[in-house]
Amino acid sequence: MSEERPKHFYIAVLLYESTSESGDKEPMYQESFVLLQATNEEEARARALEHARRQDIRYESAEGKTIRWSLKHMVDVSPALDDNLKDGSELYARHFKNYDAYRAFEPLLGGTVDP
């Protein structure tokens, strides 16, 4: 009888890209943070990729053009900062040095999602 290994929480940071068959549309990007439970980082990465593949969709726009959302990059998979999730738990943190670059792309800090 094998002993079941404990599962821990992991956060996957996934970057999706939306493209259109219309030549005049710029791609749109979405950063998604996904909470997963896994026994180790390797399993968490596999589950993140499985999740991302299920998000790969195509649909027709109002103009009759095909729009596709697909995984562009798995940015990170790391253990949640607090494995005992409750109100106020910290899930994920990252560090950076270029605040101007962050501000330029973050819509809530003055960047925009409109091309």
N, C-alpha and C positions, 0 to 999 in steps of 0.2 A: 504494500500500500504506500503510495507516494504522498509525501507531505505537500500540501498546497502552499505555495509561497505567497506572502502578503502582497497586496497591491497597494501602490502609492499613486498619488495624483501627479500628473505631468501637464504642462502647458505647451501646446504646439502653436507656433506662430506661422501662419500660412499666408502666402501672398498669391492672390488670384488676379487674373487679367481678363478683361472683357474686350472682345474684338467684334467688329461688325464687317460683313461683306461689303458694306458701303465704303467706298474709298475716301469719303470726306469726314469720317469719324475718327477721332483720336482714341487710342485704347484708354480704358478706365481700369483702375486698380483698386483692390480691396484687401486690407490687412485684417486677418481673422485670428482671434485667440480662442483655441479650443481646449477644453478641460477633458483629460483622458485619465483612465485608471489602467495601470500596467504594473507588472512585476519588476520590470527593468527598463532602461532607456531604449534598448533595442526593440522591445515589444511596443513601447510607446511610439517610436518612430514608424513602425509598421502600421500601427493603428491610426496614426496621423495621416499617413499616405492613403490608407483605405478610406478614411473619412473624406479626404480631399477628392479622391476619385468619384465618390458618390455625389460631390458638389459640381462635377463637370456637367454642365447643362447647355443645351441649345434651344433657342426659341425664336419665333418670328416677331419682329418689331411691328409697330403700327404701320410703318412704311413698307412692310413686306420683306424686310432684310433679315437675314439670319444673324442672331447675336449669340456669341458663345462665351461662357464663363469657364475658365479652366485654371488649374494650378500652374502658376509661373515658377514658384520657388517655395520650398519648405525652409523658412528662415531659421527656425530654432525649435528644438524640443528639449525642455529641461524640467527638472522636478519643480513642483509648486513650492514656493517659499515656505508655506505652512501646510503640512499634510493633514492637519486637524481643522478642516474647513468650518468656519463659523463667522458670524457677523464681525467684520473688521479684518478678516484674514487677508494677508498679502499673498497674491498668487504669482506674480511675475514682475521682474524688474530688469531693465537693461540700461546700459550706460552709453553716453555719447559725448563728443567734444564740440560738435558744430551746432550750436543752438539756432543760428540763422538758417541752416539747411532744414532743420526740424520744423522751424516756424514756417518756412516756405511751402512745405507740403502738407502740414497739419491744418485741415479746414477750421478747426476750432480755435486756432491761433492766428488766423488771418490768411492762411492758404485757401485754396478753393478746389472743389471737385469738378468745377466747370472748366472746360478747355479754354 
